[in-house]
Amino acid sequence: MKLTLTYHNVPSSRGTHSLVETLITSLLPSLKIDEAVVRLEQAHEASPAYRTHVHLVTPGPDVFAEAQDHTLLAAINKVVAGLKDKIAHRTQKRDRRSHNESLVSSRHVSAALGH
């Protein structure tokens, strides 16, 4: 996985980079991520001042999330929580579709057998 982390009016630090990398990597068991593009920004005139954007490039549809909060850490945690929710929703949707397809297939088999 390639990680691109950009800072806008936020001082870059190894700690922040490491935290973001760890949190994005924690999503890997649930989703294959080819590339993660993360932007951390602070708008001094805005409230809440910190904003986090994430774009996950995946083999299927890409996943996007954005969050704002009063601290950088809170904004990062919110965006990761949003990503987890989107990934879980995608997994549940795929499971429901698979379940419905298997029901339709079993009905066709039953109809063909005359049951």
C-alpha positions in Angstrom: 0.0 0.0 0.0 1.3 3.4 -0.9 0.5 6.2 1.6 0.6 9.9 0.5 0.2 12.3 3.4 0.0 16.0 2.9 -0.2 18.8 5.4 -1.8 22.2 4.9 -1.2 24.6 7.7 -0.4 21.7 10.0 3.2 21.0 11.1 4.4 17.6 9.8 5.7 15.2 12.4 6.9 11.6 12.6 4.3 10.9 15.3 1.4 12.1 13.1 2.7 10.3 10.1 3.1 7.1 12.2 -0.4 7.4 13.7 -2.1 7.9 10.3 -0.1 5.0 8.8 -1.1 2.7 11.7 -4.8 3.7 11.5 -5.0 3.2 7.7 -3.1 -0.1 7.9 -5.6 -1.3 10.5 -8.2 -1.2 7.7 -6.3 -3.7 5.5 -7.9 -6.8 6.9 -11.3 -5.5 5.8 -10.4 -3.9 2.5 -7.5 -4.2 0.0 -6.0 -0.8 -0.3 -3.7 0.0 -3.2 -3.1 3.6 -2.2 -4.2 5.9 0.6 -4.2 9.7 0.0 -4.6 11.6 3.3 -4.7 15.4 3.6 -4.5 17.0 7.1 -5.4 20.7 7.2 -6.0 23.5 9.7 -8.1 26.6 8.8 -7.3 29.1 11.5 -10.4 31.1 10.8 -12.8 28.1 10.8 -14.4 26.3 13.7 -13.7 23.5 14.1 -10.3 24.3 12.7 -9.0 20.8 11.8 -10.1 18.9 8.8 -9.1 15.5 7.5 -9.7 14.1 4.0 -9.0 10.5 3.0 -9.2 8.8 -0.4 -8.6 5.1 -0.5 -7.8 3.6 -3.9 -9.2 0.1 -4.0 -9.7 -2.6 -6.7 -13.5 -1.9 -6.5 -15.0 1.6 -6.0 -12.7 3.9 -4.1 -13.6 5.0 -0.6 -13.7 8.6 0.5 -14.2 10.2 3.9 -13.8 13.6 5.5 -14.1 14.8 9.1 -13.7 18.0 11.1 -13.0 18.6 14.7 -11.4 21.0 17.2 -8.2 19.0 17.4 -6.1 17.2 14.8 -6.3 13.9 16.7 -10.0 14.0 17.0 -10.4 14.8 13.3 -8.1 11.9 12.4 -10.1 9.5 14.6 -13.4 10.7 13.2 -12.3 10.1 9.6 -11.1 6.6 10.4 -14.3 5.8 12.1 -16.2 7.1 9.0 -14.0 4.8 6.8 -14.7 1.8 9.0 -18.4 2.5 8.8 -18.3 2.8 5.0 -16.2 -0.4 4.7 -18.6 -2.3 7.0 -21.6 -1.1 4.9 -19.9 -2.2 1.7 -19.2 -5.6 3.2 -22.8 -6.0 4.5 -24.1 -4.9 1.1 -21.9 -7.5 -0.7 -23.0 -10.2 1.8 -26.7 -9.4 1.3 -26.3 -9.5 -2.4 -24.5 -12.8 -2.2 -27.2 -14.2 0.1 -30.0 -13.1 -2.3 -28.2 -14.6 -5.3 -27.9 -17.9 -3.5 -31.6 -17.8 -2.6 -32.5 -17.1 -6.2 -30.3 -20.0 -7.4 -31.8 -22.4 -5.0 -35.3 -21.4 -6.1 -34.3 -22.1 -9.7 -33.0 -25.5 -8.8 -36.2 -26.3 -6.8 -38.3 -25.2 -9.7 -36.3 -27.3 -12.2 -36.7 -30.3 -10.0 -40.5 -29.7 -9.7 -40.5 -29.0 -5.9 
